[in-house]
Amino acid sequence: MPDKQQLKDRAVAALVDLNRRERAGERTGDFYRGTVQPAVEAAVAAGCDRTVIHADADRAYGRWLIANAGR
């Protein structure tokens, strides 16, 4: 069973991937319901703060945007 940090990392990665897909113009409803929501809920159930998960994902996505500017 994954530990709390691994669950949080998976949730953050799923949220960043969701943002990338949305930016690319993809339909993301199924991805959200099938991947993102379960990952976030598992992390919250393990004791992670939902607000922290989303804040970390926002920062990670921001870093990705900066690293990929102009591409």
Secondary structure, 3 states (H helix, E strand, C coil): CCCHHHHHHHHHHHHHHHHHHHHCCCCCHHHHHHHHHHHHHHHHHCCCCHHHHHHHHHHHHHHHHHHCCCC
